[in-house]
């Protein structure tokens, strides 16, 4: 499988640009449902197993990320923080996706 090395600075630039675009389109705040949602476990992204639903919890994602912002970086687990952020970004995307009846 081909691969490419990405700098976190570039990923941060993409994230910032994407959030700036959302704001430019009028999404200063987005109401998100609190509760369970489905997502794919990152360890299964390249194996394509018989997909079994994995569940995340937006309420837990939000509370964890709010707590982690206040904690020293040395106390955080990088993959764990990233998973919570991915969960929230997925939930936000679900709320502005046109096919789901939301306006982009």
Buried (B, 14 or more C-beta within 10 A) or exposed (E): EEEEEEEEEEEEEEEEEEEEEBEEEEBEEEEBEEEEBEBBEEEEEEEEEEEEEEEBBBEBBBEBBEEBEEEEEEEBEEEEBEBBBBBBBBBBBBBBEEEEEEEE
